[in-house]
Amino acid sequence: MIEPIGNQYIVARPVYSANAFGEEYKKKHRYHKTFLDHLKVCCSCSTQKAKRIALSLFPIATWLPAYRIKEWLPSDIVSGISTGLVCVLQGLAYALLATVPPSYGLYAAFFPIIIYFFLGTSRHISAGPFPVLSVMVGTTVARLTSTASAGAMNSSTNSTSDYSSSDERKVMVAATVTILSGIIQLIMGILQIGFVVIYLSESLISGFTTAAAVHVLVSQLKFIFQLQVPAYAEPFSLFKVLTSIVTQIEKTNIADLVTSLIILFILFVVKEINQRYKAKLPVPIPIEFILTVIAAGVSYGFDFESKFNVTVVGEMETTFQPPITPDMQIFREIIADSISIAIVGFTVAFSVASVYSLKYDYTIDGNQELIALGLCNIFTGSFQGFASSTAISRSAIQESTGGKTQIAGILSAIIVLIVILSIGFLLEPLQKSVLAALALGNLKGMLMQFTEIRRLWRKDKYDCVIWIMTFIFVIVLGLGLGLAASVAFQLLTIVFRTQFPKCSTLANVGRSNIYKNKKDYSDMYEMEGVKIFRCPSPIYFANINFFKQKLIDAVGFCPLRILRKRNKAVKKIRKLQKAGLLLVTPKGVICTDNGLKDSDEELDNNQIEELDQPVDTADLPFQIDWNADLPLTVAVPKISLHSLILDFSAVSFLDISSMRGLKTILKEFIRIKVDVYIVGTDDDFIEKLTQCEFFDDEVKDSIFFLTIHDAVLHVLMKKDYSTSKFNSSQVKEMKFDFTPDTNGGLRNRECKVPVETKF
């Protein structure tokens, strides 16, 4: 019964052990579905299920019929045109990151939008190239073309690896990597394993993208300085590229360098204006488009290519390339890269889509996103594009310019299509250094994530360490190996957190039913002879020994050592009794000869097992008080602990190894007459222990109680605390009478326990 009194309440109920509670309140019988039950549901077929699957596979059928033409179409048109211009420029710029000719970047900007329009669940992201993925593709292309291109070019066979030029080889490798990563994403979506994204924490993603931005920056320096930098394989490729640039710095093309610096300066200034005055501007200033038009016109008008020997985009394709078959021979070499690209691409797209879905209150399906992105990459790779996801800046433009649905996306694809088929030739005189500067202009947000370190350090030092180590791994090992090492390190930190939990000793706070770490509060009460120990993590094979040691440190003694000392003492008492050297007097037991000494010889296994058994004093003529002075040469440490309460409310599971270890230490305490109670566990926890035959004649299921306070009150009743003592820094009287005191605590009517009296 609960009676509220102002901001206090009175609770009157019996003291419940787990068994007593189960007897009074019967559990419902619940049927737990088996694997076969789930399989039957999965394989069943009905009209409603078929309709639901069809709508999930083609989300366009859900939102397109509800499209509000008058309200949404004008905004989508403005957004589509703005985003389309950015798609064109980013496609050209990110092609340099992927180390393929710029015109192929337009294919990577076009096909993903078309596929995602029909299959994607987000209404606001702009599918297409992403700088990090482009760098990952470029790294793979550089590795394979630098090691295998010569052999493939000179081969006399008719394999798919015979190409007429290095550019064709690069395009084929990029397309093959893209197709394979798309297949991986498609398989993950079909198998419904989109949950894999949960293993990439926010800190890991932030550190990875920041390090990837550094890779992007370094990879574009060769275009800004116009230097011939060879491709380097990971790891340490970033440092090798920097070394190559530094050694060739005197060969810098001044025209390219000056053009890049001017473009970067204007780009950063206008982007800052767009950000600062975004509330006043109807649409962001399309500075990338403006700079591209001006730079192409100036380069063409002043003939930069011949006068200053700058590198330009060159011939642009004016049609689509026919579909190609991927090079199956390199699948084995690119499988690891493809997995990394598939996971990173999905993680970025899903993260951005989640932000907009929460903002505009609609749901997205992670597994359907995998299917959509997988098919995007398969189609894009088949038409000689490279891996796609979503660019954060491009999606932000689509949303900030008023985009409501993927209609804006399809309109941006039309802009890209016009450039491919009609006006692409106008971009031929554009300097590659301008594209490199445009690519770097989109890195500001990613590089600014360095400021996350201070925030993470204040919130969670583990997350900060994950960020720093991820950044270091990706910088040193490269994108693929760095990501794998970062995920492994992150999982290792989780193991560390559970392997070394912050166990604590609890005490009563303010004479209530609340128990907290006794180091944290001043008004604490701790019963003499009772220890409350809390473990805040699962207990398993890796931390059971740590748990044992922390428990021993909390109680102040090793129960096994006490048990062995007592058994050795009992053995000596029997020897003295048999020799007639013990006298039982009204004042106690007197030993008439201390000649028997303890043996310091090493004990064999049988003797050790004998000492580990429960202390048997039934055959002795007197009862031993282990806390009194014993007339023996064997020193037995005295202990005041008689009850140990283990708070397992945060222990979610035990494995077989930890069960054995826990049972062993419980028996050790029980055998030295320390009552052990476990509180806070759920019914499934106890059922698992029962199934694993955890309980026996010594460790019984009656040791489980619902709460710490239930166990404490049980100890009070069992030990008859009419003359007990509570330790406190101040002498106070605690009366348990179940009426609210001035502190809102609970007191027991049935017994009044003076704090200053001694047990």
N, C-alpha and C positions, 0 to 999 in steps of 0.2 A: 504494500500500500504506500502511495506517495501523497503527502500533504504539503502543498506549497504554502509558505508563510513569508510574504513579501519577496525578498530576493534570496530566501533560504527555503530549504525543503526538508521534510522528515521522511525517512525511508524505514519501514518496519517490515522485515522479512526474515525467514530463517537463514542460518548460515548454510550455504550450499557447497557441498562437494559436487564433483561432476556426476558421481553415482546418485547422490541424493536428488539432484536436480532432474536427472533422467527418470528417476522413479516417480517424481511428482508430476512432471510434464512429459508426457509420452511423445516421442518423435513421430512425425508422419512417415509413412513408407513412400519413398519416391523411387520411381523407376528411372535408372540412368541408362541412356541410350548407348548401345554398343556400336562398334565400328560397322557391323552389318546393318544396323538400323539407319545409320547415316548414309551408308552406301545405297540402301533401298530408296531413301528419299532423293538422293542425288540422281539415281537412274530412273526414277519414276517419270512419267510423262502425262501432261494434261494441257488443255487449251490455255489456261491461265499461265502455266509455267512457260509454255512456248512463247506466249506473248511477252512475258516478262523478260525472257532471255533475248528476244528480238529487240526489245526496246533498250536493253542494257548494251547490246552490241552496236546499236545504231542510235546513240543519244539524240541525234538530230531529229528523230521522229518524235521526241518528247518536247523540245523547245521550239522547233520551227512552226508547228501549227498554232502555237500561242504567240507568235511574233506580232508585235504592235507596229505596223508599218508607219503610221503617221507619227508616232512618238519616237520610235527608235531608228528608223531608216536615215533621217538626216544626220544624226550623230554618228551612225555607223559609216556613212559615206565620208564624212570629214575624217573620222578616225582611220578608215581604210586607206585613204589617199596619203595621210601623214605617215602611217605605219609602212605603207608600200614603198615610199621613198627611202625610208630607213632600211627596209629589207634589202633593197637593191645595193645600197652602199655597204651594209654589213656583210652581205653575201660576197661582194668583191673583196672586202678587207679580210674577212675570215678565211677566204680561200688561200691567202698568203700564209696564214697560220697552219693550214692543212698542207702546205707546200704543193698545191696544185695550181694550174693556170687560173687567173681571176674569173674568167667567164664561167667556169664550172661552179663557182660560188652562187651564181644565179640559179642553177638547177637545185642547189641545196636550199635556196630561199623560196623556191616555188612549190616543189612537190609536197613537202611536209604540210604546208598550209592546206592544200587540197584534201589530203587524206585525213588530217585532223578535223577538218570541217565536218566530215561525216561521222567520225568515230570518237572524237574527243569529248570529254565531259566538262571541261572548263570553258566558260564563255568569254574569257578575257585574255588568256595567254596567247602570245604570237609564236606559233611553231616555226622552227627554222634553226639556222646555225647558232651555236653558242661558243664563245671564244675558248673556254676551257676544253670542250670536246674537240674543237678544231685543233688545238695544240696537241691533244692526246692522239688524234688521227695523224697529225703531222709528224709526231715523234715516231709512230709506227712506220709511216711511209719512209721517213729518213733512214730508219734502221734497216728496213728491208731493201730499199733501193741502193743503199750504200754497200751492202754485203752481197746482194744477189743479182743486181742488175746486169753486171758484166757477163755472168754465166748464162743468164736468161737471154741476153742479146745474142750471144755467140752459139747458142744451142742449135743443133741441126734438126731437132725434132719439131713437130707441129703443135706443141703444147700451147696452152693459153698464156704461158709466160713469155712468149716471143713477141716483142713489141718493136715498133719501128723507131721509137724515140724514148728518151728518159721521161718526158712528160706523160706519155701514154702509160708507161710503167707506173708512175706515181698515181695517175688517175685510177688505174686498175687496182692498185693496192688499197687506195682510199675507199674505192667503191666496195671492195671485198670486205674490208674491215667494217664498213657501214652495214652491209647486208648481214654479216655474221652477228653483229651486235643487235640488229633488228630481229633476227631469228631468236636470239637469246631472250630479248624482251618479250617477244610473242609467246615463247614457251612459258616464261614466268607468268605472264598474264593468263594463259590457258590453265596453268596449274594452280592459279589463285595464290601465288606467293608474293604478292605485292607488299606483304608485311616486312620484306627484307629491308625496306627503307628505315625501319626503326633501329637498325644496327648502326646507322650513321647519325650520330647526335648533332645537335645544332653547333656545338663547339667544333666538332670534327669537320663539318661542312664549311664553317666559316674559315677555319685554318687552312683547309684544302683549297678553297677558292682564292684566298689571299695569296697562297704560295703559287697557285696556278696563274694568277695575275702577274706575278714576278716572272714566271716562265714566258708568258705572253710578251711582257715588256722586253725581255732579253731577246726573244726570237725575232722581234721587229727591229732591233737595232741594226741588223745587217742591211735592211731596206732603207732605214733613215740615213745611215752612213754610206750606203751602196758599196758594201764589201762582199767579197767572195768568201763566205764562211762555210766550210764543209759540214756535213751532217754528222752528229756524234750520237752514239748509242748510250743509253742509260746504263749505270748510274753516273753521276757527276757530269752529265752532259751540259748543264747550265754553266758550270765553272769552265768547262772546256770551250764553250762558245764565247764566254767573256774573255778568256785568255786569247783566243783567236782574234777577236775584235781589237783588243788592246795592242796586239803585235802588228796589226795592219792599220792602225788609226791614222797613219800619215797618208794613206790612200783614200781618205774620205772624199766623197764628192760634195763640194761645198754647196752647190745648187740644191741638191737633195736635202742636205742638212738644214739649210736656211729655210727652205720651203716647209719642211716638217716642223721646225720650231715656230714659224709663223702660224701654221695651221693649228698646232697644239695650243698656242697662246689664245688665239681667237676662240677656239673650241671651248676651252675651260672658262673663259670670261662669259661667253654667251650661255653656256650651260648653267653657270652660277646665276645669271640673270633669270633664266627660265625657272630655276629652283626657287629663287627669292621672291619672284613676282608671279608665281604660278596661279595665285588666286585672282590676279588682275588680267592675266593674258588669256584670251579666248582659246588659243592653242599655243603650244610651245613653239618658239622660233625654230624652223627646220634648218639649223645652222649647218648640219652635215651636208644637206642637199645644196645649200647656197655655196658652201666652200668647194664642193665637188665641181659644180658648174663653173665657178670662177677659175679654179685651178686647171680644169680641162681646157677652158678657153685660153687662158694665159699660156699654158704649155703648147697649145696648138699654134697660137698667134705668133709667139716668139721662137717657135721651133726649138724647144728646150732639148729634145732628143739629140739633134745634130750639133747644136751649139755647145751644150754643157754635158753631153754624153750621159744624160739621166736615163734611168730605166723606166719604161712606160708599160701600161697594161698590154698594149699590142693588139693583135687581131682578136676580135670578139666573135664568138659563134652567133650566127643569125638564125639558128634553128635548133631543135632539140636533137640530141644524140640518140641513136637507136639503143634499145635495151641490150645489156651485156650479160654474159654468164660470169659469175665470180670465179676467181682463180682458186680452185679447190686445193691446189698443191701447197698453198701457204696457210691453209686453215690451222694446221698444227702450230705454226709459228705465231699466229695472231690471236689464238683463242683467249689467252690471258688478257691481252689488250682489249679484246672485244667485250669480255665480261666487265672489265673496269669501265669502259665507255657506256655499256648498257646500264650499269648501276648508277653511275654519276649522272648520265642523261636523265634517267627516270627520277632520281632524287631531286635534281634541280627543278625539273618541270613540275613535279608533284608539290614541292615546297612553295613555288610561286603560285601554282593553282590553288593551293590551300589558303593562301593569304587572301586571294580575291573571292574565294567561295565563302569564307567567313565574313568578309566585308559586305558582300551582296546577298548573303543568306541563301545559298543553294549548295547542294551536295555534289561531291566528286567521288568517283570510284577509282581507287588505286589500281585495281586489277585491269579495269577497262582502259585506264591511262597507259598501262604497260602494253596492252594490245594495240592501242592507237599509235603509240610511239614506235612500237616494233614494226608495224606495217608502214609507218612513215619512213623509217630507215631502210626497209626492204625496197620500197618503191624508189626512194631517192638514190640508193646505191645502184639499183638496176639501171637507172638513167644517168649514171656517172656523177652523182652528187656525193656529198660526204655527210657524216653523222650530224643529226639534228636533235634539238631538245627545245629549249626556249631561251632567248636572251632576256635577261631581267630588264635591261633598259628599253628594249623594243616592246616588251609587254607593258611596261609602265607608260610608254607613249600611247599604245593602243587604248589603255584604260583611261589615261588622263585627258585624252582628246575626245572622250565621250563614247567610246566603243561599248556597246551593250551586249552584243553576241558575236559569234564567229562569222556573221555577215561582213563585219569589218575585216576579218581575216581573208575572206574570199575576195574582197575588193582590193586588198593589198596584194594578193596573188595576181590579180589582173594587171596591176601596175608593173609587177616583175615580168609578167608575160609580155607586156608592151615593150619593155626594155630589151628583152631577149630577142623578139622578132623584128622590131622596127628601129629603135633608136640606140641600140647598144654600141653601134660604131662611133657614136659621139664620145664615148668614154675611152676610145683607143689611145688618144694622146695623154691621158691622165697618168701622172707619175705614180709609181708604186709606193714611193715615200709618202705620198698623200694618203693612200689607203692605209699604210702602216700607222700614220698619225691619227687617222680616224679610228682605227682599232684601239690605239692607246687611249684615245679620248673617252672610251667607254669603260675604262678600268678604274676610274676614280673611286666609284662606290666600292669596288672590290678591294682596292688597296686601303681605303679608309677603315676597313675592318680591323686594322692594327689597333684602333682605339678600343676594340672589344676586350683586349687583354686586361686593362685596369678594371673594367666592369666585372669581368669573370673572376678576377682575383678577389674582389670584394664579396661576390656572391658564393662562389664555390671554387676552392683552390684546385680540386681535381679537374674541373672543366677547363680551368686556365692551363693546367699542365697538358691536358689533351690537346688544346689549341696550339700551344707552343711546340709540342712534339710532332703534331701533324704537320705544322709548317716546316719544321726542320726535316722531317722524313721526305716530304714532297720536294723540297728544295734540293736535298742531297741525292735522293734515290731516283727522282723523277716522278711523273704523275702516276704511272701504273703501279710500280713497286712501292712508291710512297703511300698510295691509298691503301694497299694491302697491309703495309706495316702499321699504318695509323689505325686501321680497324682492329688489328691484332693487339696493339697497345691499349686501345680503348677497352677491349674486352678484358685485358689484363688488369686494368684499373678497377674494373668491377670485381674481379677475383680478389684483388687486394682489399677492397672495401669490405667484402664479406669474410675474407680470410683473417683479417685483423680488426674485428669489430670493437667499438668503444663500449665495452662492458662497464657496468656501474653498480654500486651498492646503494640501495634505496632506503629511505627512512620516511617516517610519518611527518606530514607537513601540517602544522597548525592544529594538531589534535583532531584531525578529520579522517575521512576515508581516502585521502589523497596521499600518494607515495611518489617522491621525486628523488633525484640524485642528491645524496646527503651533502655533497660538496657545493651545491648550488644555492642553498637557502640557509638562513640562520636559525629560524624557528623550527628546528627538527627534533624529532623524538625517535629514539631507537631502543627497542626492548632489549633488555639484557638476556643473552642466550639465544637471540633470534637474529638471523642474518637474511636479508632480502637481496637477491642477486638478479640483475637483469641482463639478458643477452639480446642485443638489438638486430640480429641478423640470422639467416638460416644457419643450421649446424650441419656440416657435411664433412667428408673425409679430409678436406684440406685445412679445416679450422678446429677440429675436435680437440687436438692437443693444445691449441691456443686457448680454447674455452676452458679446458681442464686447468691450465696454469693460471688463468685469470680468476677462476673460482677458488683455487688454492690460495692465491694472493689475497682474495677478498676475506676468506675465513681466517687466514693467518696460520694455517697448518696444513700438512699433507695427511689426509685420512689414512692412506695406505701405510705411511710410516707409523702413525699412532696405532693402527691395528696390529702391525707386526711387533711393535714394542709391547703391547698388551699381551699378545699371545706368548711372547718370550717370557714375560713376567709370570704368566699363569704356569708355564712349564717349570719355571724355577720354584714357584710356590709348591707345586706338586713334589718336586725333588726334596725341598726342605721338609714338607709334611711327611714324606715317606721316611726321611732320615730322622724324624722326631725332633727337628730343630725349630719348630714353630709352636709358640704358646699363645692360646687365645685367652685374653684377660678382659675384664670389664672396660679397661681403658683402650683396648685395641689388640692387635696382633703383634707379638714380639718375636723377633728372630734371634735365637741364642747363638748363632754362628754365621758369620759373614764370609766364610772361607770359600764358598762357591762363587766363582767368577764367571762373568759372561765370556763365551768363546768368541774370539775375533776371527775364527777361521771362516773361509768362504763357504756359504751354504750351497748345497746342491739343489736341483730343481724341485725334488720331492719335499725337501725341508722348507723351501720358499713357499710352495703351494700350501703346505700345512700352516705356515704363519699367516697366510692370506685368508684363512677360513674364519667364520664367526668365532668370537671369544666364548669358550665353553667353561663356565665356572660352576656347573651343577654339582660336581663331585667334591667341591671344596666345603669345608665346615663353616665358612663365613662368607658374607657378601662383600665383594671388593668395591670400595669407593675410589674410583680412579682419580678423583680430584683431591683426595686426602694424601697425606704423607705415607708412603709405603715403606715398610721395614726391609727393603731389598736393595741390592747393589745395582739392580736394573733401573735405570732412570726412565720413567714413563711421563712424557709431557702432559701437563694438565690442560684441559680445554673447558671453557665455560659454555660453548655452543651446544644447544640441545635441539634447535629447530632451524632448518634451512629451507627458505622459500625461493624457488626459481621462477622468475617472471619470464614466461615464454610467449608473451603476447605478440612479440615481433618475430618469433621463429616460425617461418612459413612451412618448412619441411625438414626432415631428417633423411639421410640415406642409410644404407645398411651398416656401413663402417661407423658412422657417428652413433647409430643406435647401440652398437656393441660398446663403444667407448663411454656413452652416457650411462648405460646399464652398469658398467663396471664401476664408475665413480659413484653412482647412487648406492650400490652395494657396499662400497667402502665406507660411506658415511653411515649407512644403516647399521653396519656391523660394529661401529663404535658408538652406537646408541644416539645418533643424531637423526631425528625425524626429518625426512625430506618431503617437500610439497612442491608441486608444479602448478602454476596458475596461468590463466589467459589463453589456453590452447582451444582450438575449435574441435568439433566432434570428429571431423575427418582425420585430424592429427592422432587422436586417441584410437580411432578405428584402424589406422595404419599400424600403430604399435601393436594392437591386438593381433592383427593379421600376421605380423612378423614375430609373434610369440615373445614379445618383450617382457611380459609379466610372468612372475613365478611366485614362490613362497616368500621371497624376501621383498622384491619390488612388486607392489600390488597396484591395481588400478584405482585404489581408494586414495592415492596420493594427489589426485587432480582436484583442483578447486576452481570455481568460476573466476574469482578476483583475488587480488592480494589481500584485501580486507577480510574476505571470507576465511582465508587461510590464517590470518593473524588472529581473528576471533576464535577460530578452532583451536589454535595454540593456547589462547587465554583460558578457554574452557578446559582443555586437556591438562594443562599444567597447574590449574587452580591458582589464579593470580590474585588471590586475596592478600598475599604478602609478596607481590612481585615488584620489580623496579623497572622504571624507564630511564635510560640515560639521556641527559639533556645538559646543555651548557648552562642552563639556569634551573634552579629547583622550582618545579611547578607541579601542580596536582592535576592529573587527567582523570576525569570521571566519565565512565561510559554509561549514560542513562538515556540515549536515544532522544535527547531534546536538543534543540539548536542552542549553541553558545553564541557569544558575541562575535565570534569569527566565522559563523556559519558552519561549524563542524558538527559531527554527530557523536552522541555519547550513549553508552549502554546503561540502561536503568538497572540491570541485574547485578552489576558489580562496580564498585567504586575502587579504583586502583590508585593509591597514593604513590606519587612518583618517587618520593624520597625513601620509601621502605625498600628493603633488600630481599632478593629472592634467596 
